[in-house]
Amino acid sequence: MATRSPEGTTQPLPVNIDWRTIPPVSRYYAITPPSPSRKSLALAGLLFLLTLCTCLVAGAQFAVAFAHNESVSVDEFVRDFKLLYQHPAALLSGLPFAITLLTILLAHELGHFFACRHHHIRTSYPFFVPAPTLIGTFGAFILLRSPIRNTRALFDVGASGPFVGFLFAIPALVYGVMNARIVPGLADPANSDIVFGVPLILQILARIFHPNSSVDFLLLHPVGRAAWVGLFATSLNLLPAGQLDGGHILRSLSARTHRLVSTFLPALLLFLGFFRHWTGWYIWAALLFGLRFLRTAPVYDDTPLDPDRRFAAFLALLIFLLCFMPAPIINL
């Protein structure tokens, strides 16, 4: 009998080994990882509450803008931040947006969390990132506390979040489209300070529920706008580079292709930012370029993915194409 070392070499087991001298924990390959600490849970809870506050402000702004047939209301956004400490109850109109968005983001991160638990990978609780922006947050993330040992676990951890988040976002988007308003000239610079991009999935739903109207005239209900934000976050996470979800999926399929794409994708995003006039692509290009200098833990077991996971990788690509927007936000 032989056991495979991390470097891929085989070494014979000692004949006269005394198994009683080996700690019980080290005798098994799969060990249930310990739960994150209470301090980590407290920090996650605090960040969630702060993000709820910023999302309520964003949601209240979208509610007022929707009532006035506008995409956004910058003046209302500034005023609502004062309501956080002056009259918090006035922000209850932002609950539909805030609860929908936080549910989608939480579902995404819990998909990662439970995939890690399934593969006995230590991880933190989901951490939300509050932000005083028009969408109220910079998203959420979890931290991996132990390496991913094989390609199948790498795929499951990377794909679980986008799949679950997408499944939660679609019903909210359908509701938002069904209750949307038709506002002619919505994308006209004279009527809107900001124009939101239209992903492919939104174009499909708009043709189903509003076949006689242009998708550019569709003003989403705040619940639908929260779903739009969730789909936007999903598309960013599925960029096939670095340590993003899409990078994990591509690396589980081909480590060589992952290295090539991680090298050239930042340049592609720079060109996209230049031609589509969204400065956010410059930030993402810099972020992906910086991720190339971070140490990536090796995957010791590079067993190819099974057919079911390869088909799931195709579904992940399909979700990316349905959610991706070359120009997500256009400042007019």
LINLIN-V952178 format. One record per run of one state. SS is the DSSP state (helix for helix, strand for strand, loop for the rest). FROM is the first residue (numbers start at 1). TO is the last residue. If there is no record, write none. Layout:
# LINLIN-V952178
SS	FROM	TO
SS	FROM	TO
This chain:
# LINLIN-V952178
loop	1	1
strand	2	4
loop	5	9
strand	10	12
loop	13	18
helix	19	21
loop	22	23
helix	24	27
loop	28	37
helix	38	67
loop	68	73
helix	74	86
loop	87	87
helix	88	118
loop	119	122
strand	123	123
loop	124	126
strand	127	130
loop	131	136
strand	137	141
loop	142	143
strand	144	144
loop	145	149
strand	150	150
helix	151	178
loop	179	180
strand	181	182
loop	183	193
strand	194	196
loop	197	199
helix	200	209
loop	210	214
helix	215	217
strand	218	219
loop	220	221
helix	222	237
loop	238	244
helix	245	253
loop	254	254
helix	255	276
loop	277	279
helix	280	291
loop	292	300
strand	301	301
loop	302	306
helix	307	323
loop	324	328
strand	329	331
loop	332	332
